């Protein structure tokens, strides 16, 4: 992630509840995609790594530190600490997205409240319980959000949008705290 902000940053949302925004190492992110035989092909490939294919688009499958998110009928994302090592076949295509996503955390009593102010989604525990995920948009950019605990969210952002989306969240924290937000600048631009 572009290091404009010294993450983690702790602040409050507009209700005064504490929030910490941070970044964690993504590790490896592999996309598996396929066609008509995707369920069988992906199921076998994942089973070889002691993983399973999630049955729905809200509940991830896990084995240790490895997470599998089913993001479409014919597509999954696998986050792992080491390369997955699944080879593409005629039925299954693999794509390394490790450099294409940044992994942000939003945690604290005010995490759900902050996210509900920047994303049009019901972050109540009933609608979005711990251990589930959603795909949605943050400032018109597609993101994946997993609620890891009552007050902790993991947000996968496209790397190319990480700076502006982090700015959006940090700016909200600054405004809620009654401070002037720092203007967004690009260190690559001419003075």
N, C-alpha and C positions, 0 to 999 in steps of 0.2 A: 504494500500500500504506500502511496505517496505520503511522506511523513510531514505534512503541514502541521498537523496536530500532534502534540506529545501524548499519545494514547498510553495508558488509559486516562480518560477525563471523567471526573466525578462532578455531578451537578444535581440539580433538581428539575423535575418537570413542572408544568404550570400549576399543579396541585401542591407543590412543595415536597413531593416525595423524592427520595434520593435515587439517582441513576448513575451507573458507571458504564461508559462506552469504551470498549477495548478491541484489540485485535489479537487473534490467536493464529498459530500456524495452521494452515489448511492441511498440510501433509500432501497426500496424493488424491486427486479426484479423477475418476475414470467414468466415462459414459459408455454404457452398453446399449446398443440399439439394434433393432431387427425388423422383421416383417412378419408374415403369417405364422412362422414357427418360433417367434421370439420367446414365448413363455417357456417352451421346452428347452430351447437352446440356452437361454439366460439362466434358467433354473439349474441345468446341468453344470454350466460354467461356474455359477456361484456356489453350488454344492461342493464342487472340487476344492473350494476355499472355506468350507464349513460355514457358508452363508446361505440365506434363503431369499427367494424372490418375494417381496411384500405383496400381499393380496389386494391392497387398496392404495390410494394416492394420498393418504394422510398419516399412515403408521409406518415408520421406518423399521427395517430389520437390523439387528445388531449381533455382532460377535466380538466381544472385547472392545477394542477401540475402532473397529470397522463398522461403518453405517451404510446401509443401502436404502436409498429413497426411490420409490417408483414414481416417476414424474409424468408418465404417459403410458398408454397400453403397451407400447413397444419400446420403452426407454426407461433406464434406471441410471442413477448417479451413485457411485460408490466412493466414499471417503475412507481412506486407509492411511496408516502410518508408513507403509512400504508400498512400492508399486504392486498393483493387483496381479499382473502377469497373465491376464486372460488374452489369448490370441484370437484375432478375428478369424471368422470362418465364412462360408457362403451364407449362413443363417444369422450371423452375429457380427456386428461391427464394433470395434472398440476405439475410443478416442480419449487421449490424455488431456484433461481440462485443468490440470494442476496450476498452470500459469494464467488461466482464464478467469479464476474466481479468487476473491479475497474473503476471508472469514472474520466477521465482526461479532462481538458479543455485546449485548445490551442487558444489564443486570441491575437488580435492586428493587426496592419496594415500588418505585415509579416506572419500572421498565415497560410494563404493559400499557400504562397511561401515556408514556412518551410515544411508543410505537403507534398507539391508536390515534395520535394527533398528526402523524406523518403518513399513515397508511390507512386506507379505507377498509378496515377489517375489524370484526368483533374479537377483541383480545381477552374477553372474559374467560375464566377458567372452565366454564360450562361449554362454551362454543369452541374453545381452543385449549384443550387440556394438556398438561405436561405429557411428554412422550409422543406428541404428534407434530406434524409439520404442515405448512401451506406453501403454495406458490402464489405470489401476488406481485403487485408492483409498488415500488417506492419511487415517487416522483417520475412516474411513467417508465420505470426501468424494472424489468423482471428480476425478482429475487426469490430465494427460498428461505423460509424462516422456520426453525424448529424450536418449539418450546421445550427446553431441557428440564426445567423445573418451574415451580410457580413464578419465580421472579428472575428467570434467566433464559435468554433467547440467543440462539445462534443464527446469524444472518449471512447467507452466501450472496455476495455481490459480484457482478461482473467487474473484473479488475479495471477495465477502462472507465468505469463509472465510480470507482471506490472513493476517489477524492471528493467529487461533488456530492455524493450521497452521504459521506461522513460529514462534510460541511453542513448539509441540511440538518442533520441530527444535532451536531455540536452547536449550530446557530440557534436551534430551538432551546437547547439547554442555556445558552447565554441570554436569550431573551427572557426565559422564565426566571432567571436569576437577576434580571433587571440590569444586565450589562449590555453594552453595545457589542454586537457581533463583529468579529474581524472580517473585513472584506475578503472575498475570494480573489486570490492573485495567482498567477502562474509564474513560477520562477524562471521559466524558459522564455517568457515574453520580453520584448525589449522595453527599457525604461521609458 
